[in-house]
């Protein structure tokens, strides 16, 4: 292998995985080690890689030809595209060992695992060294970092007490919210709740929006009401309303009362709408400007980084007030039109109003049909007085059109007979659930007793 003989696994997290043709397969999320019945350190049998569409697969270590903190390169063989499932005698190194509280031999010094190295000896990879930071008992000073052999650390296997989250969070910090939500679903419930609670309010709000409803409820409940209300304030009103809809009415009222009034009011309003209508799926905070605003002002507004692409794709124009429900709705201007007009021109001169807005009671199938007909990524929603009350975006439509459990990692997998993604340019598809890499058949983890 053209690779170092010792690699610290936390440094591999998020590293891109490439096939022999140089095409990216996915990104490393963890390493899989097999526990032994002897005193020998666990054998590293492969990596867990996350592919597009948030599927995690197993990559046999025997397929890896190059491995370092810059990239992981696979050799020829067949990739098993079935979703990775950990076996009883296996250990997910980053998920289960980072932040674990252990003791160092021979003096029993307490410490916390911050990384684990795997080492290649001959043709076998095994966990060899552990980076452990001493626990000093002082908040003002970090303990010394020790790198010690695996067998000199006690407490690496077996039941782990409640532990910290700093090192696991450091591994996960660069993930997109959807990918982090996917990673949380792989964790045991207690560990998942610990990691979620350690996120700041804004980051946790983004992640909750990407989780299945039952996971959202469990995490929110574990936070405690005061913290839960803080997180709900950071969520988009429509996402907060969707989450609160999963809770009993008395609990909804308690959390809404704990929220700041200006954050709770739009959520309360959304909760009043009938499920499956425009009112229930819309965002109540689209980009709204008056007709005397300039093109330059509109462009500055949609550049704001907290806006999602769907919300920032158009500006809605109405009379004052500018918060929903607004004054009389006048029309909308797509961002492409803004880019073509002089910066000093007024929105009132370029606004489009030739598409009828949605009503609060418009059902989801009608919304979908109209957005598809006019190739729109968002549509305005008005009340009976023609006041703008919100906008339905394409991501709202998708979220409520897909099966309820589409975000759930435990949902039934798609049939194996369906076409599998091709991981190589021009590679022929292999047997169901596998894809050729370089054209040579390799071992299938699910059909034999050994990995790879």
C-alpha positions in Angstrom: 0.0 0.0 0.0 1.2 3.5 -0.8 0.0 4.7 2.6 1.5 5.5 6.0 1.8 2.4 8.3 0.1 4.3 11.1 -2.9 6.6 10.7 -5.0 8.4 13.4 -8.6 7.7 12.5 -10.1 11.0 13.5 -8.0 12.6 10.8 -9.8 10.4 8.2 -13.3 11.7 9.1 -14.7 13.5 6.1 -11.9 12.6 3.8 -13.0 11.9 0.2 -13.0 8.3 -1.1 -12.1 7.8 -4.8 -12.3 4.8 -7.1 -9.4 3.8 -9.4 -10.7 6.1 -12.1 -10.5 9.1 -9.8 -14.3 9.5 -9.3 -15.4 10.3 -5.8 -17.4 7.5 -4.2 -18.2 9.2 -0.9 -16.6 10.4 2.4 -15.1 8.5 5.3 -17.3 8.6 8.4 -15.7 5.9 10.7 -13.6 2.8 10.9 -14.8 -0.7 11.7 -12.7 -2.8 14.0 -13.4 -6.5 15.0 -12.9 -7.4 18.6 -10.8 -10.5 19.4 -11.2 -13.1 22.0 -7.4 -12.8 22.8 -5.6 -9.8 24.3 -4.6 -8.6 20.9 -5.9 -5.2 19.8 -9.0 -5.2 17.6 -8.4 -5.8 13.9 -9.5 -3.0 11.6 -11.6 -4.6 8.8 -12.8 -1.6 6.9 -14.2 1.9 6.7 -17.7 3.3 6.7 -18.2 5.7 3.8 -21.2 8.0 3.3 -22.4 8.1 -0.3 -24.8 10.5 -2.0 -28.4 10.3 -0.7 -27.0 9.7 2.8 -26.4 6.0 2.4 -23.6 4.5 4.5 -21.7 1.5 3.1 -18.8 -0.7 4.2 -15.5 -0.5 2.4 -13.2 -3.5 3.1 -9.7 -2.4 4.2 -8.4 -4.9 1.6 -9.8 -2.7 -1.2 -7.9 0.4 0.0 -4.7 1.0 -2.0 -3.9 4.5 -0.5 -5.0 6.0 2.7 -4.1 9.3 4.4 -5.6 12.5 5.7 -5.9 13.9 2.1 -7.8 11.0 0.3 -8.7 7.3 0.4 -8.2 5.5 -2.9 -9.8 2.1 -3.7 -8.4 -0.6 -5.9 -10.3 -2.8 -8.3 -13.1 -5.0 -7.0 -16.8 -4.8 -6.2 -18.4 -2.4 -3.8 -21.3 -3.7 -1.8 -23.9 -1.0 -1.9 -26.1 -2.4 0.8 -26.5 -0.1 3.8 -23.9 -0.8 6.5 -25.0 -2.5 9.6 -22.7 -3.1 12.5 -22.2 -6.7 13.7 -22.2 -7.8 17.4 -18.4 -8.3 17.6 -17.6 -5.0 15.9 -16.6 -1.6 17.1 -17.1 1.8 15.4 -14.0 3.5 16.4 -15.0 7.2 16.3 -18.6 6.7 17.4 -17.8 4.5 20.4 -14.3 5.5 21.5 -14.0 9.2 21.2 -14.6 11.0 24.5 -14.6 7.7 26.4 -13.3 8.0 29.9 -10.4 5.5 30.5 -7.5 4.9 32.9 -3.8 4.6 32.0 -1.6 1.8 33.3 0.4 1.5 35.5 -0.7 4.4 37.7 -4.4 4.4 36.9 -4.4 8.1 35.7 -7.9 9.0 34.4 -8.2 10.5 31.0 -10.4 11.0 27.9 -9.8 9.4 24.5 -9.2 12.1 21.8 -8.1 9.8 18.9 -7.1 6.2 18.1 -4.4 5.1 15.6 -4.6 2.1 13.4 -1.4 0.5 12.2 -0.5 -1.9 9.4 1.7 -4.8 10.3 2.2 -7.2 7.4 -1.1 -7.2 5.6 -3.3 -6.6 8.7 -4.5 -3.4 10.1 -5.2 -3.2 13.9 -5.8 -0.5 16.5 -2.4 0.2 18.0 -2.2 3.4 19.9 -4.6 5.6 21.8 -4.3 9.4 22.3 -5.6 10.1 25.8 -5.8 13.5 27.5 -5.4 13.5 31.3 -8.2 14.7 33.5 -6.8 17.4 35.7 -9.8 18.5 37.7 -9.0 22.1 36.9 -11.2 24.1 34.4 -8.3 26.5 33.6 -5.8 23.9 32.5 -5.9 21.1 29.9 -4.3 17.9 30.9 -1.2 16.4 29.2 -1.8 14.4 26.0 -0.4 10.8 26.1 0.0 8.5 23.2 0.1 5.0 24.6 -0.2 1.4 23.3 -3.7 -0.1 23.2 -3.1 -2.6 25.9 -1.9 0.1 28.3 -5.4 1.7 28.5 -8.2 0.3 30.6 -11.9 0.9 29.8 -11.7 0.9 26.0 -14.3 -1.8 25.6 -17.5 -2.7 27.6 -20.1 -0.3 29.0 -19.2 3.4 29.0 -20.5 5.8 31.5 -21.9 9.2 30.4 -19.0 11.0 28.7 -18.1 14.2 27.1 -18.7 15.2 23.5 -15.9 17.6 22.6 -13.8 15.3 20.4 -16.7 13.7 18.6 -18.1 17.2 17.9 -14.7 18.2 16.5 -15.0 15.4 14.0 -18.6 16.3 13.1 -18.3 20.1 13.0 -17.7 20.6 9.3 -20.7 18.4 8.2 -23.8 19.9 6.6 -26.8 19.8 8.9 -28.4 16.9 6.8 -25.2 14.9 7.1 -24.9 15.6 10.8 -28.5 14.5 11.3 -27.6 11.3 9.5 -24.6 10.7 11.7 -26.8 11.3 14.8 -29.1 8.5 13.7 -26.2 6.1 13.8 -25.6 6.8 17.5 -27.2 5.0 20.5 -30.1 7.1 21.9 -28.2 8.2 25.0 -25.1 9.2 23.0 -27.2 10.9 20.3 -29.0 13.0 23.0 -25.6 14.0 24.6 -24.2 15.1 21.3 -27.3 17.0 20.3 -27.4 18.8 23.7 -23.8 19.9 23.2 -24.6 21.7 19.9 -25.3 25.4 20.1 -29.0 26.4 19.6 -28.7 27.5 16.0 -26.8 24.4 14.9 -29.1 22.1 16.7 -32.1 23.9 15.2 -30.7 23.2 11.7 -30.0 19.6 12.5 -33.4 18.9 14.0 -35.1 20.1 10.8 -33.3 17.3 9.0 -34.2 14.5 11.4 -37.3 12.2 11.4 -40.1 13.4 13.6 -39.7 10.7 16.3 -36.0 11.6 16.7 -36.9 15.3 16.8 -39.3 14.7 19.6 -37.0 12.5 21.6 -34.1 15.0 21.4 -36.3 18.0 22.2 -37.8 16.2 25.2 -34.3 15.3 26.5 -33.2 18.9 26.3 -35.6 20.2 29.0 -38.3 22.8 28.3 -36.2 26.0 28.7 -33.5 24.8 26.3 -36.1 23.3 23.9 -37.9 26.7 23.7 -34.5 28.4 22.9 -33.9 25.9 20.1 -37.5 26.3 18.7 -36.8 30.0 18.5 -33.9 29.4 16.2 -35.9 27.2 13.8 -37.8 28.5 10.9 -41.4 29.0 12.0 -42.7 26.3 9.6 -40.2 23.8 10.9 -41.0 24.7 14.5 -44.7 24.3 13.8 -44.1 20.9 12.2 -42.2 19.7 15.2 -44.7 21.1 17.8 -47.4 19.3 15.8 -45.8 16.1 17.0 -46.3 17.0 20.6 -49.5 16.9 22.8 -51.4 20.1 22.8 -50.6 20.9 26.5 -46.8 20.5 25.8 -47.2 22.8 22.7 -48.7 25.5 24.9 -46.0 25.2 27.5 -43.2 25.6 25.0 -44.8 28.4 23.1 -45.3 30.3 26.3 -41.6 29.9 27.1 -40.6 31.3 23.7 -40.1 35.0 23.0 -43.5 36.4 21.9 -42.3 37.7 18.6 -40.8 34.2 17.8 -43.9 32.3 19.1 -46.6 34.3 17.3 -45.8 33.2 13.7 -45.6 29.6 15.0 -49.0 29.8 16.7 -50.5 31.1 13.5 -49.1 28.2 11.4 -50.5 25.7 13.9 -54.0 27.0 13.2 -54.0 25.9 9.6 -55.4 22.6 8.4 -52.7 20.0 7.6 -52.0 19.5 3.9 -52.9 23.1 2.9 -50.7 26.0 1.8 -51.1 27.6 5.2 -49.7 24.6 7.0 -46.6 24.1 4.8 -45.6 27.7 4.0 -42.9 29.8 5.5 -44.2 32.9 7.2 -40.9 34.8 6.7 -40.3 35.2 2.9 -38.3 38.1 1.6 -40.8 41.1 1.5 -40.1 44.6 0.3 -42.2 47.7 -0.6 -42.7 48.8 -4.2 -40.4 51.9 -3.7 -37.4 49.7 -2.7 -34.6 49.6 -5.3 -33.2 46.7 -7.2 -29.9 47.2 -5.3 -31.8 46.9 -1.9 -33.5 43.7 -3.1 -30.2 42.2 -4.1 -28.6 43.1 -0.8 -31.5 41.5 1.0 -31.4 38.1 -0.8 -27.6 37.9 -0.2 -28.2 37.5 3.5 -26.5 34.2 4.4 -29.2 32.8 6.7 -31.7 32.7 3.8 -32.2 29.3 2.1 -31.7 29.2 -1.7 -35.5 28.6 -2.2 -36.5 31.6 0.0 -33.8 33.9 -1.6 -34.9 33.1 -5.2 -37.5 35.8 -5.2 -38.7 38.9 -3.6 -42.4 39.5 -2.8 -43.6 43.1 -3.1 -46.5 44.4 -1.0 -47.7 47.5 0.8 -46.8 48.2 4.4 -46.5 46.6 6.9 -43.7 44.4 5.7 -44.2 41.6 8.2 -46.9 39.0 7.6 -49.7 39.5 7.3 -48.6 42.4 5.1 -50.6 45.2 3.4 -52.0 44.5 -0.1 -49.9 42.0 -2.0 -48.6 43.5 -5.3 -46.5 40.7 -6.9 -43.1 39.2 -7.0 -39.7 39.6 -8.7 -37.4 36.7 -9.4 -33.7 37.2 -8.6 -32.7 36.7 -12.3 -34.9 39.7 -13.2 -33.1 41.7 -10.4 -29.7 40.8 -12.0 -30.8 42.2 -15.3 -32.2 45.5 -14.1 -30.4 48.8 -13.3 -29.6 48.9 -9.5 -31.4 52.2 -9.0 -34.8 51.0 -10.6 -37.7 50.5 -8.3 -39.3 47.1 -7.6 -42.8 48.6 -8.3 -41.8 49.1 -12.0 -40.7 45.5 -12.6 -43.0 43.4 -10.4 -44.9 40.5 -11.9 -48.5 39.8 -10.9 -49.7 37.6 -13.8 -49.8 34.4 -11.7 -52.6 34.1 -9.1 -51.3 33.6 -5.6 -52.2 30.6 -3.5 -54.9 30.8 -0.8 -54.3 29.6 2.8 -56.6 26.7 2.1 -55.1 25.6 -1.2 -54.4 21.8 -1.0 -50.9 20.4 -1.5 -51.7 18.5 -4.8 -52.9 21.8 -6.3 -49.8 23.6 -5.0 -47.6 21.0 -6.6 -49.4 21.2 -10.0 -49.3 25.0 -10.1 -45.6 25.2 -9.2 -44.7 22.6 -11.8 -46.9 24.3 -14.4 -45.1 27.7 -14.0 -41.6 26.3 -13.1 -41.6 28.2 -9.8 -39.5 27.5 -6.8 -41.9 29.5 -4.5 -45.4 30.8 -4.6 -47.1 33.6 -2.5 -49.9 32.8 -0.1 -52.5 35.4 0.5 -55.6 35.7 2.8 -59.1 36.7 1.8 -58.1 40.4 2.0 -55.2 39.8 -0.5 -52.6 40.3 2.3 -49.4 38.2 2.0 -49.2 35.7 4.8 -46.3 33.6 3.6 -44.8 31.6 0.7 -44.7 27.9 -0.2 -41.2 26.9 -1.4 -40.2 23.9 -3.4 -38.5 22.3 -0.4 -41.7 22.7 1.6 -43.6 20.8 -1.2 -41.0 18.1 -1.4 -40.9 17.6 2.4 -44.6 17.1 2.7 -45.0 15.1 -0.6 -42.4 12.4 0.3 -43.3 9.5 2.5 -43.5 10.6 6.2 -40.5 8.4 7.1 -38.2 9.5 4.2 -35.6 10.9 6.6 -35.7 7.8 8.8 -32.6 5.5 8.6 -34.7 2.7 9.9 -37.3 2.9 7.2 -37.5 -0.1 4.8 -34.8 0.0 2.2 -35.6 0.2 -1.5 -35.9 -3.1 -3.4 -32.6 -4.5 -4.4 -33.9 -5.0 -7.9 -33.9 -1.2 -8.5 -31.0 0.2 -10.4 -27.9 0.9 -8.2 -25.7 4.0 -8.7 -22.7 3.5 -10.9 -19.5 4.4 -9.0 -17.2 4.4 -12.0 -17.2 6.0 -15.4 -18.3 3.3 -17.8 -18.3 0.5 -15.2 -20.7 -2.3 -15.8 -23.3 -2.9 -13.0 -22.6 -6.0 -10.9 -25.0 -8.2 -9.1 -27.9 -6.7 -7.2 -26.6 -4.4 -4.4 -23.1 -4.2 -5.8 -21.2 -2.0 -8.3 -18.0 -2.9 -10.1 -15.0 -0.8 -9.3 -12.3 -1.4 -11.9 -14.1 -4.4 -13.3 -12.9 -7.2 -11.1 -15.3 -9.1 -8.9 -14.6 -8.8 -5.2 -15.9 -10.3 -2.0 -19.4 -9.4 -0.7 -19.5 -8.6 3.0 -23.1 -9.8 3.4 -22.7 -13.3 2.0 -19.7 -14.6 3.8 -18.4 -14.8 7.3 -15.5 -12.4 6.8 -15.5 -8.8 5.8 -14.1 -8.1 2.4 
